[in-house]
């Protein structure tokens, strides 16, 4: 499965991109028809500390699946979005 990672407004570290790749590869165990995944990382202008947003879009035949999460870290947001 191909994973495209887009970080909006910053450059994602190598550790973060490898963590995201690991999480998205695990999704292939649950649904074999996944063609690719598109991950979008951004910072929200929230007053609270939970300003990291992760959107995961799974490209599958038919309708695509989209999950989003907002947390204190990108790793936590990625985990919650992939679990959803």
Secondary structure by P-SEA (a helix, b strand, c coil): cbbbbbbccccccaaaaaaaaaaaaaaccccccccbbbbbbbbbcccccccbbbbbbbbcccbbbbbbbbcccaaaaaaaaaac
